[in-house]
């Protein structure tokens, strides 16, 4: 049922029940143990953790699984390392190792990805995308699965340069930085051309183009460089008939129309982006995913959680492609009883 509802929503066929997905809940081990009855924690062996996560995803009836293949591994050690704060249980993801690929903005503006990273073999890329997609289908056969790219453009540049050098280049030499962006796009396009030829009918395209407060460059820079780059990258995906789901963290409200104009089929958003605007203008033509605020689950009472679910459902229920999700994740420190009540509220309100 979850796959059928998810596939119907992806194709704008308005299932009777609003489908859902979630992020991070599948490694909230106390929650998973409570829902599935499988005793598991962050120190359990990988096979048990995978089994428990899959059981949880099935129990919570995910309609699709957010996933990508291509992240910063494609840069090897030729990128900036910014460290990582602890997020997962036990702080196992904490990383205080930091390094810069470039120390000088003027030197960084000479960046040539073809020289630094080289060309890729298309057959190998297609095979890798297919293997990733099929493995995900095997792990979670009751949901719509996908593969995709995380380092599309801006996220790739953030990984390569880090924030300090990135913002310095864009501030000092916006046109030269735009030219650099176009060089990066010409290189990452290899992955998009291969993605267009893989077996997955739905693909995830991720790019963090804003902060929580909105754009971190002048909006005209995005319109002069970023969105034309998107049109080039997305063209083979559109021509292949794939459904393009687009994700950016932060508040991208001011760019909703620009992103839609690039040919995407679905918006994935955090709660800071205006879902009501998307629903009003694209609710009949595009998939809409997420928008519930994790703060209601982490800090609120039952009435706050219910109100947040109802807010999202009231906006989304008239949209044939709406998926419920906590847009900024259900992290491991979310109280179990609050997460369970969130699911209860969703189950109560999900039927149209």
C-alpha positions as CSV (number, residue, x, y, z in Angstrom):
1,X,0.0,0.0,0.0
2,X,2.8,2.5,0.8
3,X,4.5,1.9,-2.6
4,X,1.1,2.3,-4.4
5,X,0.3,5.5,-2.5
6,X,3.8,6.9,-3.1
7,X,3.8,6.1,-6.8
8,X,0.4,7.6,-7.2
9,X,1.5,10.8,-5.5
10,X,4.7,11.0,-7.6
11,X,2.4,10.8,-10.6
12,X,-0.1,13.3,-9.2
13,X,-2.9,10.8,-9.0
14,X,-4.0,11.8,-5.5
15,X,-4.1,8.6,-3.4
16,X,-6.9,8.4,-0.7
17,X,-4.2,8.5,2.0
18,X,-1.5,11.2,2.1
19,X,1.7,9.2,1.9
20,X,4.8,10.1,3.9
21,X,8.5,9.9,4.2
22,X,10.9,10.8,7.1
23,X,14.5,11.6,7.5
24,X,16.8,10.4,10.3
25,X,14.0,8.5,12.1
26,X,15.4,5.3,10.6
27,X,18.4,5.6,12.9
28,X,16.6,6.8,16.0
29,X,17.3,3.5,17.7
30,X,15.1,3.9,20.9
31,X,12.2,4.9,18.6
32,X,12.9,2.0,16.3
33,X,13.1,-0.5,19.1
34,X,9.7,0.8,20.5
35,X,8.0,0.6,17.1
36,X,9.4,-2.7,15.9
37,X,10.1,-4.6,19.1
38,X,13.7,-5.3,17.8
39,X,16.3,-4.5,20.5
40,X,18.8,-2.4,18.6
41,X,21.1,0.6,19.3
42,X,24.0,2.4,17.7
43,X,26.5,-0.3,18.7
44,X,24.5,-3.2,17.2
45,X,26.0,-4.9,14.3
46,X,25.3,-3.4,10.8
47,X,23.1,-6.3,9.7
48,X,20.8,-5.9,12.7
49,X,20.6,-2.1,12.3
50,X,19.7,-2.5,8.7
51,X,17.0,-5.1,9.5
52,X,15.6,-2.9,12.2
53,X,15.6,0.3,10.1
54,X,13.8,-1.5,7.2
55,X,11.2,-2.9,9.7
56,X,10.7,0.6,11.0
57,X,10.3,2.1,7.5
58,X,7.7,-0.5,6.7
59,X,5.8,0.0,10.0
60,X,5.7,3.8,9.5
61,X,4.6,3.2,5.9
62,X,7.1,5.3,4.0
63,X,5.8,6.1,0.5
64,X,9.3,6.8,-0.8
65,X,12.9,6.8,0.5
66,X,15.0,9.9,0.1
67,X,18.4,8.8,-1.2
68,X,21.4,9.9,-3.3
69,X,24.6,8.1,-4.4
70,X,26.9,11.0,-5.5
71,X,28.3,13.0,-2.6
72,X,31.8,14.4,-1.8
73,X,33.4,11.0,-2.4
74,X,33.8,12.0,-6.1
75,X,36.4,14.6,-5.0
76,X,38.6,12.2,-3.1
77,X,40.9,14.2,-0.8
78,X,40.9,17.2,-3.2
79,X,38.3,19.1,-1.3
80,X,37.9,21.1,1.9
81,X,37.1,19.3,5.1
82,X,35.0,21.4,7.5
83,X,34.5,18.8,10.3
84,X,31.1,17.7,11.6
85,X,29.2,18.3,14.9
86,X,27.7,15.3,16.7
87,X,24.2,14.4,15.5
88,X,23.8,10.7,15.7
89,X,23.5,8.6,18.9
90,X,26.7,8.6,20.9
91,X,28.3,11.3,18.7
92,X,29.7,8.7,16.3
93,X,29.6,11.3,13.5
94,X,31.6,13.9,15.3
95,X,34.7,15.0,13.3
96,X,37.1,17.8,14.3
97,X,39.5,17.3,11.4
98,X,39.6,20.5,9.3
99,X,41.6,21.3,6.1
100,X,41.4,23.8,3.3
101,X,41.8,23.0,-0.4
102,X,42.7,26.6,-1.1
103,X,43.8,29.3,1.4
104,X,43.6,32.2,-1.1
105,X,40.5,33.3,-3.0
106,X,42.4,34.5,-6.0
107,X,44.1,31.2,-6.3
108,X,40.8,29.3,-5.8
109,X,39.3,31.3,-8.7
110,X,41.7,29.4,-11.0
111,X,39.9,26.1,-10.0
112,X,39.7,23.7,-13.0
113,X,37.7,20.5,-12.1
114,X,38.7,18.7,-15.3
115,X,42.4,19.1,-14.4
116,X,41.8,18.3,-10.7
117,X,39.4,15.4,-11.0
118,X,39.6,14.2,-14.6
119,X,36.9,12.7,-16.8
120,X,34.7,9.8,-15.8
121,X,33.7,6.7,-17.7
122,X,30.0,6.9,-18.5
123,X,29.4,3.1,-18.5
124,X,30.8,2.9,-15.0
125,X,28.7,5.8,-13.7
126,X,25.5,4.2,-15.2
127,X,26.4,0.9,-13.6
128,X,27.0,2.6,-10.2
129,X,23.6,4.4,-10.3
130,X,21.9,1.2,-11.3
131,X,23.5,-0.8,-8.6
132,X,22.6,1.8,-6.0
133,X,19.0,2.0,-7.1
134,X,18.6,-1.8,-7.2
135,X,20.2,-2.2,-3.8
136,X,17.8,0.3,-2.3
137,X,14.8,-1.4,-3.9
138,X,16.0,-4.7,-2.4
139,X,16.3,-3.1,1.1
140,X,12.9,-1.3,1.0
141,X,10.7,-2.9,-1.6
142,X,7.5,-1.4,-0.2
143,X,8.4,2.2,-1.0
144,X,9.4,4.2,-4.1
145,X,13.2,4.3,-4.3
146,X,15.6,6.5,-6.1
147,X,19.2,7.4,-6.6
148,X,20.7,10.8,-7.3
149,X,23.3,13.6,-6.8
150,X,24.0,15.6,-3.6
151,X,26.8,17.9,-5.0
152,X,24.7,19.2,-7.8
153,X,26.2,22.7,-8.0
154,X,26.3,24.9,-4.9
155,X,26.6,22.0,-2.5
156,X,29.5,20.8,-4.6
157,X,31.2,24.1,-4.4
158,X,30.7,24.3,-0.7
159,X,32.4,20.8,-0.4
160,X,35.3,21.8,-2.6
161,X,36.0,25.3,-1.1
162,X,34.4,25.6,2.3
163,X,32.4,28.6,3.4
164,X,35.1,31.2,3.9
165,X,36.8,30.8,0.5
166,X,33.4,30.4,-1.3
167,X,31.9,33.6,0.1
168,X,35.2,35.5,-0.4
169,X,35.3,34.5,-4.1
170,X,31.7,35.4,-4.7
171,X,32.0,38.7,-2.9
172,X,35.3,39.8,-4.5
173,X,34.8,38.5,-8.0
174,X,31.1,37.6,-8.7
175,X,31.6,37.3,-12.4
176,X,34.8,35.2,-12.1
177,X,33.1,33.0,-9.5
178,X,30.2,32.6,-12.0
179,X,32.7,31.4,-14.6
180,X,34.2,29.0,-12.1
181,X,30.7,27.7,-11.4
182,X,30.2,27.0,-15.0
183,X,33.4,25.0,-15.1
184,X,32.2,22.9,-12.2
185,X,28.8,22.4,-13.9
186,X,30.6,21.2,-17.1
187,X,32.3,18.6,-15.0
188,X,29.4,17.4,-12.8
189,X,27.3,17.1,-15.9
190,X,29.0,13.8,-16.6
191,X,27.0,12.4,-13.6
192,X,23.7,13.9,-14.8
193,X,24.1,12.4,-18.2
194,X,24.7,9.0,-16.7
195,X,21.9,9.5,-14.2
196,X,19.6,10.1,-17.2
197,X,20.5,6.7,-18.6
198,X,20.1,4.7,-15.4
199,X,17.1,2.5,-14.5
200,X,15.6,4.7,-11.7
201,X,12.4,6.4,-12.8
202,X,12.7,8.9,-10.0
203,X,15.9,10.8,-9.1
204,X,16.8,13.0,-6.2
205,X,18.7,16.2,-7.0
206,X,20.1,18.0,-3.9
207,X,21.7,21.5,-3.7
208,X,21.8,23.7,-0.6
209,X,21.4,27.1,-2.3
210,X,20.3,29.1,0.8
211,X,20.6,29.4,4.5
212,X,17.7,29.4,7.0
213,X,17.6,33.2,6.5
214,X,17.5,32.9,2.7
215,X,20.0,33.6,-0.1
216,X,23.6,34.0,0.8
217,X,24.5,35.6,-2.6
218,X,22.7,38.4,-4.4
219,X,19.6,36.9,-6.0
220,X,20.7,38.1,-9.4
221,X,23.8,36.0,-9.2
222,X,21.6,32.9,-8.8
223,X,19.6,34.0,-11.9
224,X,22.6,34.8,-14.0
225,X,24.6,31.6,-13.1
226,X,22.9,29.0,-10.9
227,X,19.5,28.5,-12.6
228,X,20.9,28.5,-16.2
229,X,23.3,25.8,-14.9
230,X,20.3,23.8,-13.6
231,X,18.6,23.9,-16.9
232,X,21.7,22.4,-18.6
233,X,22.1,19.7,-15.9
234,X,18.4,18.8,-15.8
235,X,17.9,18.7,-19.5
236,X,19.0,15.1,-20.0
237,X,16.9,14.0,-17.0
238,X,13.8,15.7,-18.5
239,X,14.5,14.2,-21.9
240,X,14.8,10.7,-20.4
241,X,11.3,11.1,-18.7
242,X,12.6,10.9,-15.2
243,X,10.8,12.5,-12.3
244,X,13.1,15.0,-10.7
245,X,12.7,15.6,-7.0
246,X,14.6,18.7,-5.9
247,X,15.9,19.3,-2.3
248,X,17.5,22.4,-0.7
249,X,17.9,23.0,3.0
250,X,17.0,26.5,4.3
251,X,14.5,29.0,3.0
252,X,14.3,29.0,-0.8
253,X,10.9,30.8,-1.0
254,X,12.2,33.6,-3.1
255,X,13.5,31.1,-5.7
256,X,10.5,28.8,-5.9
257,X,9.4,30.1,-9.3
258,X,13.0,30.0,-10.6
259,X,13.4,26.4,-9.5
260,X,10.1,25.3,-11.0
261,X,11.1,26.9,-14.3
262,X,14.2,24.7,-14.4
263,X,11.9,21.7,-15.0
264,X,11.8,19.9,-11.7
265,X,8.8,17.7,-10.8
266,X,8.9,17.9,-7.0
267,X,9.9,20.3,-4.2
268,X,11.4,18.8,-1.0
269,X,11.6,21.5,1.7
270,X,12.3,22.4,5.3
271,X,9.7,24.3,7.3
272,X,11.3,27.7,6.6
273,X,10.2,27.5,2.9
274,X,6.7,28.6,2.2
275,X,4.8,25.4,1.4
276,X,1.5,27.4,1.2
277,X,2.9,29.4,-1.7
278,X,4.1,26.2,-3.5
279,X,0.7,24.5,-2.9
280,X,-1.2,27.6,-4.2
281,X,0.9,27.9,-7.4
282,X,2.2,24.4,-8.1
283,X,0.0,22.1,-6.0
284,X,-1.7,20.6,-9.0
285,X,1.4,20.2,-11.2
286,X,4.2,19.3,-8.8
287,X,5.0,16.9,-6.0
288,X,5.4,18.6,-2.6
289,X,7.3,16.9,0.2
290,X,7.8,17.8,3.9
291,X,7.5,21.1,5.8
292,X,6.6,19.9,9.3
293,X,8.9,21.5,11.9
294,X,10.9,19.2,14.1
295,X,10.8,21.8,16.9
296,X,7.2,20.8,17.5
297,X,8.3,17.2,18.2
298,X,11.4,18.0,20.2
299,X,10.1,20.9,22.3
300,X,6.3,20.9,22.0
301,X,3.4,19.3,23.8
302,X,0.9,17.0,22.2
303,X,-1.3,19.9,21.1
304,X,1.7,21.6,19.4
305,X,2.5,18.4,17.5
306,X,-1.1,17.9,16.4
307,X,-1.4,21.5,15.3
308,X,1.8,21.2,13.2
309,X,0.6,18.0,11.5
310,X,-2.8,19.6,10.9
311,X,-1.2,22.7,9.4
312,X,0.7,20.6,6.9
313,X,-2.2,18.3,6.1
314,X,-4.6,21.2,5.6
315,X,-2.3,22.7,3.0
316,X,-1.3,19.5,1.4
317,X,-4.5,17.5,1.2
318,X,-5.7,19.3,-1.9
319,X,-2.4,18.6,-3.7
320,X,-2.3,15.2,-5.4
321,X,1.4,14.9,-4.9
322,X,1.8,15.8,-1.3
323,X,3.9,13.7,1.1
324,X,3.9,14.3,4.8
325,X,7.4,14.6,6.4
326,X,9.2,16.4,9.2
327,X,11.2,18.6,6.8
328,X,14.1,19.2,9.1
329,X,14.4,15.6,10.3
330,X,13.5,13.5,13.4
331,X,16.9,13.4,15.0
332,X,18.0,10.9,17.6
333,X,17.4,13.2,20.6
334,X,13.7,13.6,19.8
335,X,11.6,12.2,22.7
336,X,10.3,8.8,21.8
337,X,6.8,9.6,23.1
338,X,6.6,12.8,21.0
339,X,7.7,10.9,17.8
340,X,5.1,8.3,18.5
341,X,2.4,10.9,19.0
342,X,3.4,12.6,15.8
343,X,2.9,9.3,14.0
344,X,-0.5,8.9,15.7
345,X,-1.6,12.4,14.6
346,X,-0.4,11.7,11.0
347,X,-2.3,8.4,10.9
348,X,-5.5,10.2,12.2
349,X,-5.3,13.0,9.7
350,X,-3.7,11.3,6.6
351,X,-6.9,10.1,4.9
352,X,-8.4,12.6,2.5
